[in-house]
Every structure is written in C-alpha cells, then in structure tokens.
Amino acid sequence: MTPRATYRIQFHAGFTFADAIPLAPYLAKLGISHLYASPIGTARAGSTHGYDVVDPTVINPELGGEDGFRALAAALRAEGLGILLDIVPNHMAVGGSDNRWWLDVLEHGEGSAHARFFDIDWHPGDPDLDGRILAPFLGAAYGEVLTSGDFVLDHEPDSDRFSVLAYDTHRFPIRPEDRQPLADALSVGGIAQLRRQYDGTDPAGAERLHALLERQHYRLASWRTAGDRINWRRFFDITELAGVRVEDKAVFDTVHALPLRLYREGLIDGVRVDHVDGLADPAGYCRTLRAAFDTIDPDRHAVLLVEKILADSERLNPAWRTDGTSGYDFMDHVSALQHDPHGATPLADHWHGISGRPAGFEAEEETARREILARSFAGQRDATVAAFHALLQRDIATRDITKGMIRRALEALLAVFPCYRTYAAFADAPVEDPLFAAALAHAETPPGEGHVLDTLADWITGRIALDDPDRREAVRRFEQLSAPLSAKSVEDTAFYRFGRLLSRNDVGFAPGRFGLSPDAFARAVDTRRADHPHAMLTTATHDHKRGEDVRARLAVLSEIPDRWIAFADRCAAHPATTGIDPADVHMILQTLVGAFPLDATPDWTEFADRVAGWNMKALREAKLRSAWAEPDEAYEAACAALIRGWLVEGEAFRTDLQQFVDSIATTGALNGIVQAVLRSTLPGVPDCYQGTEFWDLSLVDPDNRRPVDYSARLAALNAGEEFEALLPHWRDGRIKQCALATVLNLRRDQPALFADGSFEPVPATGARGDHLFAFIRRLGDVAWLIAVPLRVQDVLAGTDRPSVPDAWWQDTALTLPDATTIPATTLFADQPFALRRL
C-alpha cells in the first residue's frame, strides 16, 4: 500500500512498541496512513536510535521483541494504518562484546563463516596486517594498555572459550589453536592463577600476554591509528560501525531475512534504506531488493525509499526502481524558497568580516574535504591508490605513473567533488556523469600531472576495461571513499564552520544556493514528480541539525539582514564574549534566536543547557577550537558560561534578545505553517517527524530526540478547535497541528488526487506577486487550489498574529488556467494558507 502520509517514531528502551500502541487512533485522526519506524533490529544495549545494529535478524527485545511488534502492527491495522520500516544494510555495530558475527571473525579470522559479511581487506599490503584485522578500539597506545592491567584474560565456561577483555568492555576472542594450553593451565591453577600469569602489570605476564595477542587474527591498537591503518570499511569514520558486504548474495539474504519476512506476513508495507550510498552497488542493491519484494507478491507494490543526499542538479536514477528518497532534497528546496536571495550578500560579507573565514561555502567545503581526507580516511585513500596503481602497472603506457601521482590526482579530485559518489563500478556501460565531469574540470593537479587525472577518469567511468574485476574493485574503493568523505567533510565539518546563516546548513542542503525563486522551486517539484511521484517529503528528521521551525524562523533574517547584523554586532560587543571567537559568538546568537522558546515562562536553565550541549557538539564537529579527538574543555566551558550567563543571569540581555525574537517570531511561525502545508499538498508522500505537529524548536541530536508530550497533542486534536480560534494562542503550537490535520485530512479525503494528480503552478501578479506561491492539484474533474504567502516579514514585523492582513496584498492576484482571476485579498480570510476547490 503506497503511503498517504507517514509519521516517524524513534523507538528505544524509553519508548517501545507498547508505548506507540495508544497513539494509533491519534495518528489516524491526524491524517496519517503509515507509522514510519526507526530500525527495529537488535541494536547495542541502550541505543537511542537503532542504527548500531548487532543482529539484524531479530527484533530488538528492548523495544518489545517480535510479540510487541506484532501487537503494534495489529493496533495500527485496526485504525487503517500500515508500517514503513527503516533498515540498515550498510553497517553493524562492532567492538564491545555483543556482535556474535564480529566476534566469530575475530576468533577465526579469514576462515570464519562470517568473514564475508564484513568489508575487510585481509591482505592490505601491510605485513603486520596480512591475514589480520586492525582492532583500533584501545583508549591509549597498545604498549601502555598492555602494561596497565586493562587487559584481562577471561574464560567463558558455557562455551569453554577464552578471550581478552579490554576495559571490561571490549571482548577479543582467542583463536582455537591457543585454547588448549590455556585450558590446561586453567585446570591446574584455576582462573585467578591463569589471570596472574597473563597480568600485564608484571613484566613476565606482559611478555606472555603480548605473545598470545600477537598470534591472534587481530592486531590491537589505539583508536588513533584507525584513520591511517584500518583495513576494513567503517561507517564514515566511526570505528564502532563496520561496513557490511551486502552486495554478496548470502549476506544480502541474511541481512534482509527479517524485513522480507515481515513484508511477506503483511506486517510492513515497505522500507526506507539507510545510507544507500555507502553500499558497493546502490543501483544493483535497490533492484535486487525490489525483485525480492516482487517475488513475494508481484501484485503488491512494496514501498522502497532510500536515504540519499542529492547534490544540486543531481537526480535519483529511476532505473534503481525505488520510490524516491527519504526527503532531504525537499527539505532543502522548501527552506531555500523561504529565504530571501537578497540577503545572501550582506550576510556573507558580515560573516567574512567577523570570522575571517570564507564568505562562500565552496571554499570552506574544499578546505574541510582536504583536512578530513588526510585525517580520517588516509587508510582508505591509500588502499584506493594501491588498487589503481596495480591497474596502471599492467600497461607499459602507464606504468611510470607512481603512487604519489595517483594520490595527488585523487586528492585534487575529491577536494572538489560536488556529490556523494559516482555509480560506475558495477555499471554495464561507460558512465558519463556531468557531476563527475565538473569535478574533473575544477580539480587542480600539480604541473605536468594532469594526464594522471585523465587516466584515472577513463578507468572510473568505464571507458577502459569496463568488465575487468580489478578495475571494478578499484572504482568500488573510490566510490566507497568519496561518499563518507562527503558526509564527514560537508555535513559534519563545513556546516559547523560556515555561519553566514545557519538555516541553510542542514542535512542534504546546498548552502551555496541561498534562496530559491518560486519558479525554480516549482521546477524542482515538477522534476521530482516526473521521476519519483511518491518520494518522501520531509522537513524534520532524527538527523537534522536544527528543527524545522528553527530554520523557518532563522529564514526571516534573510529578509532583514541589516537589522539582524546590527543586533548581532551589538550582542557581540557584550563584555561576556571576551576570549570567545567572534565566529562562535555569532553562531551561538543565531541558535539562541532560532530556538528561543515560545513558552510564557520558559525554563531558562534548561534552555541554556540545551544550547550549551549543541554548542559543544558544534565546536567538536567544526574541529577548529575543539574536537572529539582532543576536546578543549576549557574553551567549551567558556562558551557554555557565556550562554548560561546570557540566559540565566543576564536579564537585560535576555530581555533584549526576547524583543528581537518577538519581532520575527510571528513570521517564523507563519513560515512553519507554510512549510507544513507545502509538505502535505505537493506531489510526494509527506512525513511528520515525531512531535513536530507542534512547534519544532529542537537542535541537533540528541536534542531532537527528546521525549514527546503526546498527551498535549492528543488533547489538542480531540478538542477540534478551528484554526481562527487558535490564532490568538499560536505560541502553544496547536495552530500548527490544526493546519497539518486540515491538509492531511483533505489528502485522506482525496487520496487519488494527491497521489496521482497533476501539479500546475499558478502565476501571481501585482505588487506582492513575489510573495505568493500557488499551484493546482488536478485529477479528472477534481481540482484544488493551494496558495501560501512567502517572505512576509515586512508586514508581520512586531505583530502577534501569524496571518497576513488582506490590505497588504494590494492588487496581487492569481490567474488560473481558464483565465479566471482570484485576488489575493480573498485567499487568506480565515487562515494564512488557501485550500480552495475549483
């Protein structure tokens, strides 16, 4: 069943399947058709997100297990709702002691039945790692840990296996060949004596323990070695998440056994695939998964959505046979629509002036790409270089191209790569990718080495030896390097360094494009409808950097750049900012403005703590004044003190801040309502992230995963108050829920229209024509007009009602296809958006 509208819920031990069951009637009344569940496979104990899966074949007992899931499915089905399931085929959680597949690989090495499951290079050209896995899970250098006593020999009586425990957390099994001498010693002296023999704090014990560890299928090492030496693929640069070789049929079948079984039994209607670009062959994977669903029931269409970051001008290939992306592209487009392009230059100039950093995002991104490639992906880079070097050595025409030349060419290419990756490794014909061509055109290689890049391009695109397995392996390595490099350098580094306007820095966004005209936005909508009419449309996710209504409010600053700059400069001159980088002060101010509570009596200490938590993460992700690898806790504390001083102790500053926020909050609220209406009426499937039917003033995770007050939301929806009656109380969020329920229930009443109807932009003319976006959804003789206001701070500044006065529109009007004219003054009489049947 194709979803009509989805509602995302993050399941964890604190919110289980049983907790969601009472929500079924509420979701149905809101207009939802499918619960969109976070991953339900067994994750690491205490996981709050479910992406650190340790067993994808079993439903997580912490969530309620299989019985709990079946009960939830039954409760939803009783209300006419289905389930979409988020799945994680790219990686599994490793380290620790809870992933039995990983432990089996550590114990048996390349001969393990599960060795094929993980993307391990068993022969990386490093003699120390030949046939071994680098295990960079130690908190200090190996020698230091060895002699500190943090390694403890452990015996598991149930299996009669031996392991070395590190910090009582990480288990490293001893290979079978070494068990017997340990078992003999155990039988003679018991476990306590055996441990003393391998006690690293004693020189003889350390020597004995080291000799034992050196014989294992793994090489224990400090976590700091991973970037340079790791010989297995990670999720991004996270050592606790190991890449899975889902391109292997046996691995695919095992990893997907649970979701396919749930689909076969009618418990789910489809899946959303996490991080599809991390896979070796995303296109082949999607087609294989589609075929698996079709084999179960060829007459039933399984929903297949992919989490994919689309670059500006990139399109998801329909040949993948998916229903589209999970909606980051829409989130970017609708945000850009609400930003005034005229604000880009003054805001960029101001940012450059106070920070000394680039005014444009492209330069910031390139710098981050070079740093992250060298810092976090040197090992993968070198493996990619070696793979291409082996190819070039086979031909006398290219054998003089050295590894150094290849490395420099790849670094130049990856520094300006405009998208996550290419898809050429498993293509059956040469790939001519315009985005790849653009990167080639901009890559700057050393003098005399341009031909190296051209040669690599021939291999990557398949113009040379398309079916050569060695070529495929080299290109696979390149593609599985460029994707995580893009994620870590753009989303998790440059976005935290570039502070022109933070509302344009979010997952899947193209900050280089500040604003989007209504015509350009309509073209993007039409393209998505043509390629994937049932793609997901979202404006808030578990991964967003800041909540949808934070972005909506900050977008208002693009309309008043001069006033914002004056306010920000005045705040930055506050004595409390002494010693803090002006760039950090500016981003803190934006966060305070964007997330400033709408409650009548906010808990300022709580808000300060939330912003300080965001700021600590922002500083560490930016990797300029602090970093996860080496935190500058004193600087972080100084920033936290500034935030708490301003909000908790600085009443005068807080009053000034509140007055500024009040001057834009009404427009921000209107933007939030417009965003929800567009998401729910444009071609595609709207998704509502948990709790965001009220105002979403959250920050980056874990802030955006805080508990949701569902009792308030149920009470508001059940009260059934009209939109106009809620306008005076807009700050409590019920008005947003009312707007959302209004459009989602229209969508429920007209399912075919919104699923398959046309999308016809309606031009606006007159004095305020640039401030109106309208379109018709039409199917047969049924047609609805939807219209929303854009960028209306000019009229709403300082008011306390998120609704545009009729008189402001002057002579603005819409001209319908039949030449009928509708004055804008008649569109928004009762609410700040128009839904009109034609």
C-alpha positions, -999 to +999 in steps of 0.1 A: +000+000+000+015+033-011+016+056+020-006+087+020+013+103+049+038+090+073+047+097+110+083+089+121+088+075+155+122+068+172+119+036+191+142+028+221+140+013+255+124+045+268+097+045+241+088+010+230+062-006+207+038-008+236+042+030+241+032+036+205+001+014+205-021+041+222-011+066+195-028+046+167-062+064+169-044+098+172-023+092+141-054+081+121-073+112+132-043+134+123-045+120+088-015+097+089-016+064+069+017+048+080+039+047+111+075+051+099+096+032+124+132+037+132+153+005+129+139-024+149+167-050+145+186-058+177+208-028+184+235-022+210+220-022+245+207+013+254+207+025+218+185+056+214+184+054+176+187+018+164+214+023+138+241+004+158+226-030+149+243-061+163+218-086+150+196-076+120+178-110+121+159-105+154+136-077+165+151-058+194+139-072+228+144-037+243+117-024+220+093-053+229+106-080+206+085-098+180+054-101+201+055-064+208+059-055+172+030-078+162+008-061+188+017-027+174+010-038+139-024-051+149-033-019+167-023+002+137-041-021+113-073-017+134-071+020+126-063+015+090-026+023+093+004+004+080+041+004+088+072+015+070+105+002+084+139+018+084+166-008+077+204-006+080+221-028+053+253-008+052+269-014+086+267-031+120+280-022+155+313-038+164+337-037+192+322-044+226+311-079+232+276-081+216+280-088+179+284-125+175+293-123+138+321-099+145+334-120+175+334-150+153+356-132+127+380-121+154+382-157+167+385-175+134+399-148+111+396-152+073+383-187+078+353-175+098+319-183+083+311-146+088+343-132+073+325-125+041+299-104+059+323-075+067+342-054+042+376-065+053+408-063+033+427-093+046+458-086+026+463-048+025+500-048+017+510-042+053+529-072+066+517-066+101+481-069+090+484-097+064+456-121+073+447-100+103+422-073+113+433-040+128+413-036+160+417+001+169+395+000+200+420+009+227+419+042+245+457+045+246+487+031+228+489-006+228+520-008+249+505+014+275+473-006+277+493-039+278+512-029+309+484-010+326+464-041+337+434-031+314+438-063+295+422-092+315+422-129+304+386-142+306+371-177+304+335-184+293+325-216+309+294-221+288+314-222+256+348-231+271+362-202+251+389-177+262+390-140+255+410-110+264+388-082+278+398-046+274+384-022+300+358-048+308+340-036+277+357-050+245+360-087+241+387-102+219+383-139+215+414-162+215+417-184+184+410-221+188+447-230+183+456-213+215+428-226+237+443-259+248+474-245+267+451-221+284+426-248+293+454-269+307+467-241+328+431-234+340+426-269+351+458-268+372+455-235+389+421-220+383+411-188+367+427-165+392+462-181+388+457-181+350+450-144+350+481-137+371+502-155+345+489-131+319+488-100+341+503-071+321+514-052+352+540-079+357+569-078+331+567-116+326+529-115+324+531-087+299+555-106+277+533-137+279+502-118+272+518-099+243+530-132+227+494-146+230+479-115+214+504-114+185+492-148+174+456-137+170+436-128+139+435-092+150+461-066+159+450-045+189+458-008+185+449+027+197+418+042+183+440+070+169+456+045+143+423+039+126+424+067+101+458+057+088+459+019+091+424+005+092+419-024+068+381-026+069+354-002+058+337+018+086+305+038+085+320+072+079+349+074+104+332+056+132+352+026+143+324+011+162+304+007+130+318-018+104+308-019+068+288-049+056+292-065+022+256-066+013+265-070-024+273-106-015+241-127-021+245-147+011+250-116+031+220-099+014+198-128+022+208-129+058+206-092+065+172-088+048+156-120+061+137-101+088+122-073+068+113-096+039+096-120+063+076-091+079+066-079+044+055-115+035+034-117+066+018-083+058+032-066+089+050-039+069+044-022+036+080-014+027+113+000+038+135+031+039+171+021+033+196+039+054+227+054+037+223+037+004+254+055-010+276+035+015+269+003-004+292-011-031+265-010-058+235+011-047+217+006-081+221-031-081+212-034-044+179-015-050+170-036-080+177-068-060+156-056-031+128-046-054+129-081-071+129-097-036+097-078-027+081-086-061+089-123-057+069-123-025+039-107-042+041-094-077+007-077-075+016-057-044+038-027-046+064-025-017+075+009-007+112+013-013+127+046-003+164+054+001+182+078+023+203+097-002+219+131-003+212+146-038+237+172-049+224+204-065+212+193-100+217+156-092+187+133-099+180+099-085+180+075-113+146+059-119+163+028-131+171+020-095+134+011-092+129+030-059+100+052-049+125+081-043+145+095-015+135+100+022+131+137+015+163+157+023+161+172-012+126+186-005+137+199+029+165+218+012+142+232-015+114+244+007+139+260+030+155+279+001+121+290-010+116+308+023+149+326+022+152+360+005+180+358-020+188+395-015+200+387+020+228+364+008+255+390+000+252+413+031+251+382+054+280+366+037+301+398+038+293+402+075+302+367+083+335+370+065+342+403+083+337+389+118+351+354+113+379+359+087+366+327+071+354+324+035+323+343+025+312+314+003+306+278+012+326+263-016+359+274-003+350+262+032+339+228+019+371+223-001+393+230+029+373+206+050+375+179+023+413+181+022+416+180+060+392+151+066+407+131+038+441+133+054+429+130+089+402+103+088+404+085+056+441+082+048+439+044+051+411+041+026+427+067+004+460+047+003+441+014-004+424+032-033+457+045-046+472+010-044+443-005-063+446+020-092+484+017-092+481-021-097+459-014-127+483+011-142+513-011-137+498-036-162+502-013-192+536-001-203+520+032-213+510+039-177+535+020-156+555+051-149+526+067-131+536+065-094+515+060-063+524+096-054+510+109-086+478+089-082+474+101-046+478+137-056+453+133-085+427+116-063+431+142-036+426+170-061+395+153-075+380+145-041+386+181-028+361+195-054+338+165-057+302+180-060+282+150-049+285+119-027+297+095-054+295+081-089+279+047-098+303+033-123+319+003-106+291-021-114+277-003-145+272-023-176+282+006-199+306+035-197+292+062-174+292+098-185+283+117-153+281+155-156+288+160-119+320+139-123+329+158-154+325+191-134+348+178-107+374+169-133+372+204-148+378+220-114+404+196-099+439+213-098+467+188-102+504+197-100+521+209-132+527+180-156+503+156-138+470+164-155+473+133-176+472+112-144+437+125-136+426+119-172+438+083-170+420+077-137+389+092-152+390+067-180+391+039-155+365+053-132+339+060-159+345+026-175+359+039-208+387+014-201+382-023-193+346-020-182+343-056-172+378-060-156+372-072-120+404-054-108+391-022-124+357-027-107+375-032-073+395+000-077+365+020-087+344+005-058+371+016-034+370+051-049+332+053-047+330+040-011+356+066-002+340+096-018+306+090-001+318+090+036+343+118+028+314+140+015+293+133+046+321+139+071+336+170+054+304+187+045+276+178+070+299+171+100+326+197+094+320+226+070+283+230+081+297+238+116+323+262+103+302+283+079+280+307+099+265+330+072+230+319+082+227+285+099+192+278+085+209+270+052+232+244+068+214+211+072+215+175+060+211+174+023+212+212+019+232+231-008+244+262+012+259+276-020+223+282-031+209+307-006+174+312-019+151+297-045+126+316-065+090+303-068+096+294-104+128+274-096+111+257-067+082+247-090+107+232-115+123+212-087+088+199-077+080+190-112+113+171-117+107+151-086+071+143-096+083+132-130+110+109-117+095+097-083+059+109-077+058+090-044+091+102-029+090+112+007+087+149+016+101+158+050+112+189+068+124+174+101+143+141+108+162+123+135+194+137+118+186+173+113+210+200+126+181+222+138+144+218+140+121+227+111+107+258+129+142+269+140+151+271+103+118+287+095+124+315+120+160+320+110+149+323+074+133+356+084+168+371+090+174+368+052+146+394+048+161+419+073+199+414+070+208+449+081+187+448+112+200+414+121+236+424+116+232+455+138+216+434+165+243+407+163+271+432+164+256+448+194+254+415+212+289+405+201+303+436+218+290+424+252+319+421+277+310+385+284+321+375+249+358+383+257+380+354+249+355+336+226+360+335+189+336+360+172+326+333+147+314+311+176+296+340+193+278+347+160+266+311+156+256+309+193+235+341+187+218+326+157+210+295+177+195+315+206+174+335+182+162+304+162+154+282+191+142+308+216+113+293+235+077+304+228+065+294+263+051+321+285+075+311+313+105+293+299+129+273+320+160+293+312+184+269+328+170+241+307+173+261+275+208+272+284+218+236+290+203+226+256+221+253+237+254+246+256+250+209+246+245+219+210+275+243+211+298+216+225+289+193+196+292+222+171+327+231+183+339+195+182+324+189+147+339+220+134+374+208+146+387+244+149+388+253+186+379+218+199+374+183+185+361+149+195+397+136+192+411+163+215+385+184+233+394+218+245+372+216+276+383+250+289+371+267+257+339+247+257+332+257+293+338+294+284+312+292+257+288+274+280+294+301+306+285+328+281+253+310+271+242+305+307+253+339+317+232+355+290+201+333+295+201+326+332+218+356+349+217+383+322+182+396+325+189+427+305+205+407+276+176+382+278+151+410+275+169+425+245+170+391+229+134+384+236+124+417+220+143+409+189+129+373+187+094+387+192+099+410+162+104+379+139+087+351+157+053+357+141+068+355+106+088+325+116+056+308+128+039+315+096+069+301+077+065+269+098+028+266+089+035+272+052+063+246+053+039+220+067+012+229+042+035+226+012+050+194+025+015+179+028+000+191-006+028+189-031+035+157-051+051+131-029+044+115+005+046+139+035+064+128+066+059+142+101+087+136+125+077+127+160+062+156+179+067+182+152+030+187+147+036+213+174+064+238+171+098+221+165+124+243+181+148+214+186+186+214+179+209+187+167+207+152+182+203+142+209+182+173+214+158+164+186+151+130+202+138+143+235+105+127+248+074+140+231+044+152+252+017+132+234-009+138+260-009+175+250-011+167+213-039+142+218-059+167+238-054+194+213-065+173+183-095+159+202-106+194+212-112+201+175-109+239+177-110+259+144-079+275+131-092+310+136-099+304+172-064+291+177-047+322+161-045+342+194-029+312+210-004+304+182+026+302+206+014+269+221+018+250+188-018+238+185-023+260+154+004+242+135-012+209+144-046+222+132-031+233+099-014+199+094-045+180+103-066+201+079-044+194+049-037+157+058-074+151+062-080+167+028-054+144+015-072+114+031-105+125+015-089+129-019-062+102-020-061+097-058-058+135-064-028+139-042-012+106-051-015+109-089-029+144-097-011+170-118+010+198-104+002+231-121+019+262-108-003+293-109+013+326-117+009+355-093+008+391-105+006+425-088+025+444-062+031+414-039+033+387-066+068+376-055+054+369-021+028+343-032+032+307-043+002+288-056-005+257-076-033+234-086-036+197-080-059+182-106-072+147-114-100+143-139-127+168-129-114+173-094-091+202-088-079+220-057-060+253-055-033+256-028-017+290-021+007+302+006+024+335+014+062+339+012+087+362+029+062+385+047+083+400+075+076+434+060+040+433+071+042+410+101+072+426+119+063+432+155+027+418+152+014+389+172-008+371+147+007+348+120-017+359+094-012+384+066-037+413+066-058+414+034-049+450+026-012+443+023-017+423-009-030+453-028-036+443-064-019+409-061-039+382-079-037+346-092-045+338-128-060+303-133-055+283-165-091+292-176-081+329-172-101+333-140-085+358-117-085+354-079-075+384-058-050+375-031-072+395-007-098+368-008-074+339-003-064+342+033-096+354+051-097+327+077-062+312+077-027+320+064-029+294+036-055+287+010-072+254+002-099+260-024-118+235-045-122+248-081 
